[in-house]
Amino acid sequence: MSQLVIPETHRDLVTSSTVALSTFNPDGSIQTTAVWILLDEDGVLRTSLAKNRRKYHNLLARPQATVFAISPTNPYHTLEVRARVEMVDDDPERSTMARIIAPYGMTLEAMADQAKEDRVVATFHALRVRAAG
């Protein structure tokens, strides 16, 4: 099976823009949170999550999520990525977190409290990519 990729025409939506991350709550309802995300060199989306947050626990129980992005200037320019999610502990230096927050003008020093939290790197393996506009 070939890897699903984010089209070049829609990469702007996942590089230095906040996206919506939707996961399933224990009761089956959907929980959506705004997150920062990284379109990594391998073409895969990643984010950093604190282990004390609901979205982390939701993904542990059911490792499926949707990432949704919409252009702030064109409501027809959207991207939806439905994915299987893999989580691994971030390294002690928070190198992945640093790469995720850098496009947003942030540093680990500026986000020291968040960097101290027990964190994971969530990798989104796309099952469906839908780009519009």
C-alpha positions in Angstrom: 0.0 0.0 0.0 1.4 3.4 -0.9 1.7 6.1 1.6 -0.9 8.8 1.4 0.6 12.2 1.1 -0.5 15.7 1.7 -0.7 17.5 -1.7 1.8 20.3 -2.2 -1.2 22.7 -2.7 -2.3 22.1 0.9 1.0 21.9 2.8 0.5 25.6 3.8 -2.3 24.5 6.0 -0.1 22.3 8.2 3.0 24.4 8.3 2.9 27.1 11.0 -0.9 27.0 11.3 -3.0 25.8 14.2 -5.1 22.7 13.3 -8.0 20.9 14.8 -7.3 17.5 16.3 -10.3 15.3 16.9 -10.2 12.1 19.1 -12.9 9.8 20.6 -13.9 10.3 24.3 -14.6 7.1 26.3 -18.4 7.6 25.8 -17.9 7.8 22.0 -18.4 11.5 21.7 -15.8 13.5 19.8 -13.2 15.8 21.5 -11.6 18.4 19.4 -8.6 20.6 20.4 -6.5 23.1 18.5 -2.9 21.9 18.3 0.4 22.9 16.6 1.6 20.3 14.2 4.7 19.5 12.2 4.7 18.2 8.6 7.9 16.3 9.0 10.6 15.6 6.3 9.1 12.2 5.7 5.8 13.8 4.8 4.1 12.5 8.0 2.3 14.8 10.5 3.4 14.8 14.1 2.5 16.7 17.2 3.6 16.7 20.9 1.1 15.8 23.5 1.3 16.0 27.3 0.4 12.7 29.0 -2.0 14.4 31.5 -4.4 15.6 28.7 -7.6 14.1 27.6 -6.5 13.7 23.9 -3.6 11.6 25.0 -5.8 9.3 27.0 -8.3 9.1 24.2 -5.6 8.1 21.7 -4.3 5.4 24.1 -7.7 3.9 24.2 -8.5 4.3 20.5 -5.5 5.4 18.4 -7.5 7.0 15.6 -7.8 10.7 15.0 -8.7 13.4 12.4 -6.6 16.4 11.7 -8.5 19.2 10.1 -7.1 22.5 8.8 -8.8 25.4 7.1 -7.3 28.5 5.5 -7.9 31.7 7.5 -8.4 33.6 4.2 -10.2 31.0 2.0 -12.9 28.8 3.7 -12.9 26.5 0.7 -9.2 25.6 1.1 -9.3 22.8 3.6 -7.4 19.6 4.5 -8.7 16.6 6.4 -6.4 13.7 7.4 -7.9 10.7 9.0 -5.2 8.7 10.6 -4.0 5.8 12.8 -1.9 7.3 15.5 1.3 6.0 17.0 2.7 7.5 20.2 6.2 7.2 21.5 7.8 9.0 24.5 9.6 12.2 23.5 13.3 12.3 24.2 14.5 14.1 27.4 15.8 17.0 25.3 12.4 17.5 23.7 13.9 17.6 20.3 10.7 16.8 18.5 8.7 19.3 20.5 11.3 21.9 19.7 10.9 21.2 15.9 7.1 21.4 16.3 7.0 24.7 18.1 9.8 26.5 16.1 7.6 27.5 13.1 5.2 29.2 15.5 8.1 31.4 16.8 8.4 29.5 20.1 11.4 28.0 21.9 11.7 25.3 24.6 12.8 28.1 26.9 9.7 30.1 26.2 7.5 27.0 26.8 9.5 25.7 29.8 6.5 24.6 31.8 5.1 22.6 28.9 8.5 21.1 28.1 8.8 19.8 31.7 5.6 17.8 31.3 5.7 14.1 30.5 5.2 14.1 26.8 4.8 11.9 23.7 5.3 12.4 20.0 2.1 11.5 18.2 2.6 10.4 14.6 -0.4 10.4 12.2 -0.3 7.6 9.7 -2.8 8.8 7.1 -5.7 6.4 6.2 -7.4 9.1 4.1 -6.3 12.5 2.9 -9.0 14.9 1.6 -7.9 18.2 0.1 -10.4 20.7 -1.1 -10.1 24.2 -2.7 
